[in-house]
Amino acid sequence: MNETDPRDDRRGLEDTAVLSELNRLVDELDPPPADLVDRVKFAIALESLDVEVARWERAGSFAGVRGGQTGTITFTVDNLTLMVNFTSTGSRHRIDGWLVPAGEHTVEVRVADHKSSTTRADDGGRFVLPDVPAGTTQILVHLVNASGEPGRTVVTPTIML
């Protein structure tokens, strides 16, 4: 005989009711950000998909950037370290950065809904972008090889300035 216990149906209905209520609470109390889809599209919309993504190593006091203080982040990938310091200047930011090993590489900052800002690191690996708008941001480092020809491109994870 293959009879089912009628209590199993009640448990299934109770489980469904609990899960439905939990789903409603999550949507109400912790919904996904309204701009989540735009942020994801921005993060993957690089012109060249031949990039290396750096790891976020150390955040320091980065949370303070939104509060008008400075914050430092270190990113690494293989044999490159990128340290950037963000300073809020009202609704914009100043980015000071250092590349190790040093080199005269091109640094590009992408901010969603704004034009990219580009600069070149000096021979010590230092660069400055004094007027970067707030928003969803990525930093790209376009490396040059020893003969001065374009090499690989490194991109940071997306951050919010």
N, C-alpha and C positions, 0 to 999 in steps of 0.2 A: 504494500500500500504506500501511496505517495501523497499523504495528506499534509497540508501546511497548517501551521498553528495560526489562528486568527490574530493572535497578539503581534505576530510579525508585521502584519499590514499596518497596525496602529503605530508601531515603532517607526516604520518607514514614513508614515505621514508626519509623525512628530519630528523626525530627523529633517524632513523636507521643510517643515515650518521653521525649525531652528536655523537651518542654513539660509532660508529666505530672509529671515529677520537679520541674521548676521550680514548678509550681502547688502541689505538696505542700510544698516548702520555704517558699514564701511563706506558706501557711496555718500552717505550724508556727512559723516564725521571726518573722513580722510579721502576725499575724491582726488583723482589724478589732476595734476596742474592743467589748467585750461589750454596752455600753450605746449603741452607735451608733444603732440604730433609735429608742430613746427620745430621744436628743439631737436627732435630726432632727425627730421629731414635736414636741418642745418648741419648736424654732426656728420651725416654721411654724404652730403652733397659736395664733396671735393672734386675739383675738375679732374684730377689724376687720382685714380685709385691705387697707384703704385706708391704708397706711403707707408712709413712705419709709425705705429702708434706708441708714444712714450708712456711710461708708467708714472703715476703720481706718487712720488716718494715721501714727501714731507709737506705738511700743510702749514706749519707754524701758526701764526695768528690770523690766517686768511679770513676767518669768519668776520673779523673786524673791518674788512674792506667796505662792506655795506654800511658800516657805522662811521665811515669817514676816517678810519685809521689805515695804517699800512698793513700789508700781508705779504708773506713770502711763500712761494711754492717751488719745490724742486721736482723736476721730471727727469727720468732717465730712459735710455734705450741703448742697448749694446754698448758702444764706446763713446756715447755722448751724454753729457749732463747739461740740463738747461735749468738755471735758477732764475726766477722772475720775482720782482718785488712790485706790488701794485700800491699806488698811492692815490686816494680819492682826491679829486680837485673839483668839488661840486658835483655836477652830474656827469663828469668825465673822469678819466683816470690817466695817470702817468705810469708807464711800464718801464722799469729799469731791468735789464737782463744781462746774464753772463753765460757764455757757452764754454764748456770744458770737454775736450781740448779746444783751445782758442782758435779762431780763424775768422776770416772776413767772409762770413756766410750771410745770405739774405734772410731776414726775419720778416715774416708777414703775420699780421694780426687780423683775423676775420671776426667781425661782429655782425650778428644777424641784422638784416635790414639796413646795413650801412656799407659803404665802400671799404675795401681792405686798406690797411695802413702798412706800408713797407719801409724798412730801413736796412742798413747793412751794419753788421757787427764790425768793430775795429779789429786790428790784428791781435788785440788782447782778449777778444771774444765779447767785449762789452757793447751793448746797444741800448738806445733809449727811444721810446715812442711817447712824446709828451702830451698828446691830446687824443686819447682813445675813448670813444663813446661807451656808455654802459650797455650791457646786454649779454646775450649768449655769445661766448667768445671761444675761439681756438687760436693757438699760436702754431705757425708752421715755420720750420727752419729748413731752408733750401741749401743743402751743403754743397760745397765745391770740393773737388778732389785736389790732390797735390799739384796737378798740372793746371789748375784753375778752371777746369771744365765742370759743368753741372754734374752733381752726384745724386745721391738719394735725398728724399724729403722726409722729414720727421714732423709729426703732428701731435699736439697734446690732446688729452681728453677735453671735452667741452667744460667750460667753467662759466659761472655767472658773475659778471662784474656789476 
